[in-house]
Amino acid sequence: MRLATCRRLTLAALLVLPLLPAPSRAEEPQRIVSIGGSVTEIVYALGEEDRLVARDTTSTYPTEVAALPDIGYIRQLSPEGVLSVNPTLVLTEEGAGPPEAVELLKEASIEFVEIPEGYDRAAVLTKIRRVSEVLGVPEKGEQLASDVAAALDDAGRIVGEETSGTPPRRVLFVLSMQGGRVMAGGANTAADGIIRLSGGVNAVAGFDGYKPLSDEAIIEAAPDVILMMARGGDLAVSDEALFSHPAIASTPAGETRAVLRMDGMKLLGFGPRTAEAATELAHALAGG
């Protein structure tokens, strides 16, 4: 009972924010908070960035987006932070959280739209079309989807040429190595999707999502290449740290010190730059 009362009081306080003195909704331009890097990229690719009033921490491309207020990480949202910019629309990738924050935002007097995720060609085009529909610019969406579809088709042709006549390389995507524990990408992940689009084979199977691997599982996976996001600061993993891991050192990738690092949002975002990411990764796998 106490929790429910607290929740009602919190919601009541949050609802005051959108009601601060402002022009009527019919007169003011749409004020959008974009949450999720790929969604933000799509808004910019559609030429609708002037409607954005804030973005989340994962929205780092294009570089101009850094000028917008940052309302926090997509999975650690604060309703107060989101509503403080007085939005009329919250546009987010599927998977925003925590659940209680999302529930409060959905109950506020603003529009809240989640864009479905997916990790293949069709998912990218669906995401573009859905964002354009929500923004009321479906014609722009169809044009962008057509351009991205053509780029993906070109990427598929290039990948086919790069991998023709050679066995696909086994790729282990390592998300993190905190405390020496290897967190890897299994099935139904963006990592698995981009590896397949690039003509590689995910070295791990039998589980969904991102999970820690035992030393035995790493050795059994026998990757030819380690794939990681290019990161700095506390999240960076040096070659020395990576290949000094006993299990990784004993794999084909460890023996040849084969590691690829790419921009995380381009690699895993499944947005307008996915064709570029697939082509870049395919070239790297073929030349590694």
The 8 nearest C-alpha neighbors of each residue, nearest first, counted from 0:
[[1, 3, 2, 4, 5, 6, 7, 8],
 [0, 2, 4, 3, 5, 6, 7, 8],
 [3, 1, 5, 0, 4, 6, 7, 8],
 [2, 4, 6, 0, 5, 1, 7, 8],
 [5, 3, 1, 7, 6, 2, 0, 8],
 [6, 4, 2, 8, 3, 7, 9, 1],
 [5, 7, 3, 9, 4, 8, 2, 10],
 [8, 6, 10, 4, 9, 5, 11, 3],
 [7, 9, 11, 5, 6, 10, 12, 4],
 [10, 8, 6, 12, 11, 7, 5, 13],
 [11, 9, 13, 7, 12, 8, 14, 6],
 [10, 12, 8, 14, 9, 13, 7, 15],
 [13, 11, 9, 10, 14, 15, 8, 16],
 [14, 12, 10, 15, 11, 16, 9, 79],
 [13, 15, 11, 16, 12, 107, 10, 17],
 [14, 16, 18, 13, 12, 17, 19, 11],
 [15, 17, 18, 14, 13, 19, 82, 83],
 [18, 16, 85, 19, 15, 14, 82, 86],
 [19, 17, 15, 16, 20, 14, 21, 85],
 [18, 20, 17, 16, 21, 15, 85, 14],
 [21, 19, 18, 22, 17, 23, 16, 85],
 [22, 20, 19, 23, 18, 27, 24, 17],
 [21, 23, 27, 26, 24, 20, 25, 28],
 [22, 24, 26, 25, 27, 21, 20, 28],
 [25, 23, 27, 26, 22, 28, 87, 29],
 [24, 26, 23, 27, 28, 22, 29, 87],
 [27, 25, 23, 24, 22, 28, 29, 21],
 [26, 28, 24, 22, 25, 23, 29, 21],
 [29, 27, 30, 26, 50, 24, 25, 87],
 [28, 30, 50, 87, 31, 27, 88, 86],
 [31, 29, 86, 87, 50, 52, 51, 88],
 [32, 30, 51, 88, 86, 52, 89, 50],
 [31, 33, 53, 89, 54, 52, 51, 90],
 [34, 32, 54, 90, 39, 91, 31, 89],
 [33, 35, 91, 55, 54, 90, 73, 92],
 [36, 34, 92, 38, 37, 57, 91, 58],
 [35, 37, 58, 57, 39, 38, 40, 59],
 [36, 38, 270, 40, 268, 39, 35, 41],
 [39, 37, 41, 40, 35, 36, 42, 92],
 [38, 40, 42, 36, 41, 37, 33, 58],
 [41, 39, 37, 43, 38, 42, 44, 36],
 [40, 42, 44, 38, 43, 39, 45, 37],
 [43, 41, 39, 45, 47, 40, 44, 48],
 [42, 44, 48, 46, 40, 45, 41, 47],
 [45, 43, 41, 46, 42, 40, 143, 271],
 [46, 44, 42, 43, 47, 41, 139, 140],
 [45, 47, 43, 44, 48, 42, 49, 139],
 [48, 46, 42, 45, 49, 43, 50, 44],
 [47, 49, 43, 50, 51, 46, 42, 45],
 [50, 48, 47, 51, 46, 52, 43, 30],
 [49, 51, 48, 30, 31, 29, 47, 52],
 [52, 50, 31, 48, 49, 53, 30, 32],
 [51, 53, 31, 32, 30, 67, 50, 84],
 [54, 52, 68, 32, 67, 51, 69, 33],
 [55, 53, 33, 69, 32, 34, 70, 58],
 [54, 56, 34, 71, 69, 70, 58, 57],
 [55, 57, 72, 71, 58, 69, 54, 73],
 [58, 56, 36, 55, 59, 35, 72, 73],
 [59, 57, 36, 56, 55, 35, 60, 39],
 [58, 60, 57, 61, 62, 64, 65, 36],
 [61, 59, 62, 58, 40, 64, 36, 63],
 [60, 62, 63, 64, 59, 40, 43, 65],
 [61, 63, 60, 64, 65, 59, 66, 58],
 [64, 62, 65, 61, 66, 60, 67, 59],
 [63, 65, 66, 62, 67, 61, 59, 60],
 [66, 64, 63, 67, 62, 59, 68, 69],
 [65, 67, 64, 63, 68, 62, 69, 53],
 [66, 68, 53, 65, 64, 69, 54, 52],
 [67, 69, 53, 70, 54, 66, 52, 65],
 [68, 70, 55, 54, 71, 53, 56, 67],
 [69, 71, 55, 80, 81, 54, 68, 53],
 [72, 70, 55, 56, 69, 76, 73, 75],
 [71, 73, 56, 75, 74, 55, 76, 57],
 [72, 74, 95, 75, 76, 34, 55, 35],
 [75, 73, 96, 95, 72, 97, 76, 94],
 [76, 74, 72, 96, 73, 97, 77, 71],
 [77, 75, 73, 71, 74, 96, 72, 78],
 [76, 78, 80, 79, 100, 81, 75, 71],
 [79, 77, 81, 80, 100, 82, 104, 76],
 [78, 80, 82, 77, 81, 83, 13, 16],
 [79, 81, 77, 83, 78, 70, 82, 84],
 [82, 80, 78, 79, 83, 70, 84, 77],
 [81, 83, 85, 79, 84, 80, 78, 16],
 [82, 84, 80, 85, 81, 79, 16, 86],
 [85, 83, 82, 86, 81, 52, 53, 80],
 [84, 86, 17, 82, 83, 16, 87, 30],
 [87, 85, 30, 88, 31, 84, 32, 82],
 [86, 88, 30, 109, 29, 110, 31, 85],
 [89, 87, 110, 31, 86, 109, 111, 90],
 [90, 88, 111, 32, 31, 110, 112, 33],
 [91, 89, 33, 112, 34, 32, 88, 113],
 [92, 90, 34, 113, 35, 33, 114, 112],
 [91, 93, 114, 35, 113, 94, 34, 115],
 [92, 94, 115, 113, 114, 116, 95, 91],
 [93, 95, 92, 96, 74, 73, 91, 116],
 [96, 94, 74, 73, 93, 92, 97, 91],
 [97, 95, 74, 98, 75, 101, 76, 100],
 [96, 98, 100, 99, 75, 74, 101, 76],
 [99, 97, 96, 101, 100, 102, 95, 103],
 [98, 100, 102, 101, 97, 103, 96, 104],
 [101, 99, 103, 102, 97, 98, 78, 104],
 [100, 102, 104, 98, 103, 99, 96, 105],
 [103, 101, 99, 105, 100, 104, 98, 106],
 [102, 104, 106, 100, 101, 105, 99, 107],
 [105, 103, 101, 107, 106, 102, 78, 100],
 [106, 104, 102, 103, 107, 111, 101, 110],
 [105, 107, 103, 104, 102, 108, 10, 109],
 [108, 106, 104, 105, 109, 14, 103, 10],
 [107, 109, 106, 14, 110, 17, 105, 87],
 [110, 108, 87, 107, 88, 111, 86, 89],
 [109, 111, 88, 87, 89, 112, 108, 105],
 [112, 110, 89, 105, 88, 90, 109, 113],
 [113, 111, 90, 89, 91, 110, 114, 88],
 [114, 112, 91, 93, 92, 90, 115, 111],
 [113, 115, 92, 93, 91, 126, 116, 112],
 [116, 114, 93, 113, 92, 126, 117, 122],
 [117, 115, 93, 114, 92, 122, 118, 126],
 [118, 116, 122, 119, 115, 123, 269, 189],
 [117, 119, 192, 189, 122, 269, 188, 116],
 [118, 120, 122, 121, 192, 117, 123, 196],
 [121, 119, 123, 122, 124, 118, 151, 148],
 [120, 122, 124, 123, 119, 125, 117, 118],
 [123, 121, 117, 125, 119, 120, 124, 118],
 [124, 122, 126, 120, 125, 121, 270, 269],
 [123, 125, 127, 121, 126, 144, 122, 128],
 [126, 124, 122, 128, 127, 123, 129, 121],
 [125, 127, 129, 123, 124, 128, 122, 130],
 [128, 126, 124, 130, 125, 129, 140, 144],
 [129, 127, 140, 131, 125, 126, 130, 132],
 [128, 130, 132, 126, 131, 127, 125, 133],
 [131, 129, 133, 127, 132, 128, 126, 134],
 [130, 132, 140, 137, 134, 136, 128, 129],
 [133, 131, 135, 137, 129, 134, 130, 136],
 [132, 134, 130, 135, 131, 129, 136, 112],
 [135, 133, 131, 132, 136, 130, 137, 47],
 [134, 136, 132, 133, 137, 131, 130, 138],
 [135, 137, 131, 139, 138, 134, 132, 140],
 [138, 136, 140, 131, 132, 139, 135, 141],
 [139, 137, 141, 140, 136, 142, 131, 143],
 [140, 138, 142, 137, 141, 136, 143, 45],
 [139, 141, 137, 131, 143, 128, 138, 142],
 [140, 142, 144, 138, 143, 139, 145, 137],
 [143, 141, 145, 139, 140, 144, 146, 138],
 [142, 144, 146, 140, 145, 141, 147, 139],
 [145, 143, 141, 147, 124, 142, 146, 148],
 [144, 146, 142, 148, 143, 147, 141, 149],
 [147, 145, 143, 149, 148, 144, 142, 150],
 [146, 148, 150, 144, 149, 145, 143, 151],
 [149, 147, 151, 145, 150, 146, 144, 152],
 [148, 150, 152, 146, 147, 151, 153, 145],
 [151, 149, 147, 153, 152, 148, 274, 154],
 [152, 150, 274, 154, 148, 153, 149, 147],
 [151, 153, 155, 149, 154, 150, 148, 156],
 [154, 152, 150, 156, 151, 155, 149, 157],
 [153, 155, 151, 157, 152, 278, 156, 274],
 [156, 154, 152, 158, 153, 157, 151, 159],
 [155, 157, 159, 153, 154, 158, 160, 152],
 [156, 158, 154, 160, 159, 155, 161, 153],
 [157, 159, 161, 155, 160, 156, 281, 197],
 [160, 158, 156, 162, 157, 161, 163, 155],
 [159, 161, 157, 163, 158, 162, 156, 155],
 [162, 160, 158, 159, 163, 285, 157, 281],
 [161, 163, 159, 160, 165, 158, 164, 198],
 [164, 162, 160, 165, 161, 159, 166, 158],
 [163, 165, 162, 166, 161, 160, 167, 159],
 [164, 166, 163, 162, 167, 168, 161, 285],
 [165, 167, 168, 164, 162, 163, 199, 169],
 [168, 166, 199, 200, 165, 198, 169, 162],
 [167, 169, 199, 223, 200, 170, 166, 284],
 [168, 170, 222, 200, 202, 223, 201, 199],
 [171, 169, 224, 201, 202, 222, 225, 200],
 [172, 170, 225, 202, 222, 226, 201, 173],
 [171, 173, 226, 183, 184, 227, 225, 174],
 [174, 172, 183, 227, 175, 182, 226, 171],
 [173, 175, 182, 183, 172, 227, 184, 176],
 [174, 176, 182, 173, 177, 181, 234, 183],
 [177, 175, 181, 180, 179, 178, 182, 174],
 [178, 176, 179, 180, 175, 181, 234, 182],
 [177, 179, 180, 176, 181, 175, 182, 240],
 [178, 180, 176, 177, 181, 244, 240, 175],
 [181, 179, 176, 178, 177, 182, 211, 212],
 [180, 182, 176, 211, 212, 175, 183, 179],
 [181, 183, 211, 210, 175, 174, 173, 212],
 [184, 182, 173, 209, 172, 174, 210, 211],
 [185, 183, 209, 172, 190, 208, 188, 191],
 [184, 186, 207, 208, 206, 209, 204, 203],
 [185, 187, 207, 188, 191, 208, 206, 204],
 [188, 186, 207, 208, 191, 185, 189, 192],
 [189, 187, 191, 190, 186, 208, 192, 185],
 [188, 190, 192, 267, 118, 191, 193, 187],
 [191, 189, 188, 192, 193, 184, 267, 194],
 [190, 192, 188, 194, 189, 193, 186, 201],
 [193, 191, 189, 118, 195, 190, 194, 119],
 [192, 194, 196, 195, 190, 191, 197, 189],
 [195, 193, 197, 199, 191, 192, 196, 190],
 [194, 196, 198, 197, 192, 199, 193, 200],
 [197, 195, 193, 194, 198, 277, 192, 155],
 [198, 196, 281, 277, 194, 195, 199, 158],
 [199, 197, 195, 196, 158, 167, 281, 194],
 [198, 200, 167, 168, 194, 195, 197, 169],
 [201, 199, 169, 170, 202, 168, 195, 167],
 [200, 202, 170, 203, 169, 191, 171, 194],
 [201, 203, 169, 170, 220, 171, 222, 200],
 [204, 202, 201, 220, 185, 171, 205, 184],
 [205, 203, 206, 185, 186, 202, 201, 207],
 [204, 206, 203, 207, 185, 186, 208, 202],
 [207, 205, 185, 204, 186, 208, 203, 210],
 [208, 206, 186, 185, 187, 209, 205, 188],
 [209, 207, 185, 188, 184, 186, 187, 210],
 [208, 210, 184, 183, 185, 182, 207, 211],
 [209, 211, 182, 183, 212, 208, 184, 185],
 [212, 210, 182, 181, 183, 180, 213, 209],
 [213, 211, 181, 216, 182, 217, 210, 214],
 [212, 214, 216, 215, 217, 211, 181, 180],
 [213, 215, 217, 246, 216, 218, 212, 245],
 [214, 216, 218, 213, 217, 219, 246, 212],
 [217, 215, 219, 213, 214, 218, 212, 220],
 [218, 216, 220, 214, 219, 215, 246, 212],
 [217, 219, 215, 221, 220, 216, 246, 250],
 [218, 220, 216, 221, 217, 215, 250, 214],
 [219, 221, 217, 202, 218, 203, 222, 216],
 [222, 220, 250, 219, 218, 251, 223, 217],
 [223, 221, 169, 170, 224, 202, 171, 220],
 [222, 224, 252, 169, 251, 168, 170, 221],
 [225, 223, 252, 170, 257, 222, 258, 171],
 [224, 226, 258, 171, 170, 172, 259, 257],
 [227, 225, 172, 259, 258, 171, 260, 173],
 [228, 226, 260, 173, 172, 259, 174, 229],
 [227, 229, 263, 261, 260, 262, 230, 226],
 [230, 228, 260, 261, 262, 227, 263, 231],
 [231, 229, 235, 228, 234, 232, 236, 262],
 [230, 232, 235, 234, 233, 229, 236, 228],
 [231, 233, 234, 235, 230, 236, 229, 237],
 [232, 234, 235, 231, 236, 230, 177, 175],
 [233, 235, 232, 231, 230, 236, 175, 177],
 [234, 236, 231, 230, 232, 233, 237, 229],
 [237, 235, 240, 241, 234, 238, 176, 230],
 [236, 238, 240, 239, 241, 235, 242, 230],
 [239, 237, 241, 240, 242, 236, 256, 258],
 [238, 240, 237, 241, 242, 243, 236, 244],
 [241, 239, 237, 243, 238, 242, 236, 244],
 [242, 240, 238, 239, 243, 244, 237, 236],
 [243, 241, 248, 244, 239, 240, 253, 238],
 [242, 244, 240, 241, 239, 245, 248, 247],
 [243, 245, 242, 247, 246, 241, 248, 240],
 [246, 244, 248, 247, 243, 249, 242, 214],
 [245, 247, 214, 249, 248, 244, 218, 217],
 [248, 246, 253, 249, 250, 244, 245, 242],
 [249, 247, 253, 245, 242, 246, 250, 244],
 [248, 250, 247, 246, 253, 254, 245, 251],
 [251, 249, 253, 221, 252, 247, 248, 218],
 [252, 250, 254, 223, 253, 222, 221, 255],
 [253, 251, 223, 224, 257, 250, 255, 254],
 [254, 252, 248, 256, 250, 247, 251, 255],
 [253, 255, 251, 252, 256, 248, 250, 249],
 [256, 254, 257, 252, 253, 251, 223, 250],
 [257, 255, 253, 252, 254, 258, 242, 238],
 [256, 258, 252, 224, 255, 225, 253, 259],
 [259, 257, 225, 224, 226, 256, 260, 252],
 [258, 260, 226, 225, 227, 261, 257, 224],
 [261, 259, 227, 229, 228, 226, 258, 262],
 [262, 260, 229, 228, 263, 266, 227, 259],
 [263, 261, 229, 265, 228, 264, 266, 260],
 [262, 264, 228, 266, 265, 267, 261, 229],
 [265, 263, 268, 267, 266, 262, 36, 37],
 [264, 266, 262, 263, 268, 267, 272, 276],
 [265, 267, 263, 264, 276, 262, 268, 261],
 [266, 268, 189, 264, 265, 269, 263, 190],
 [267, 269, 264, 37, 270, 265, 266, 36],
 [270, 268, 273, 123, 267, 118, 37, 271],
 [269, 271, 37, 268, 272, 273, 123, 41],
 [270, 272, 273, 147, 41, 269, 40, 123],
 [273, 271, 275, 274, 270, 265, 276, 269],
 [272, 274, 276, 269, 275, 270, 271, 277],
 [275, 273, 151, 277, 276, 272, 154, 150],
 [274, 276, 278, 272, 273, 277, 279, 154],
 [275, 277, 273, 279, 274, 266, 278, 265],
 [278, 276, 197, 274, 280, 279, 275, 196],
 [279, 277, 281, 275, 154, 280, 276, 274],
 [280, 278, 276, 282, 281, 277, 275, 283],
 [279, 281, 283, 277, 282, 278, 197, 276],
 [280, 282, 197, 278, 284, 283, 279, 158],
 [283, 281, 285, 279, 280, 284, 286, 278],
 [282, 284, 280, 286, 281, 285, 287, 279],
 [285, 283, 281, 287, 286, 282, 280, 168],
 [286, 284, 282, 283, 287, 161, 281, 162],
 [285, 287, 283, 284, 282, 281, 161, 280],
 [286, 284, 285, 283, 257, 224, 282, 258]]
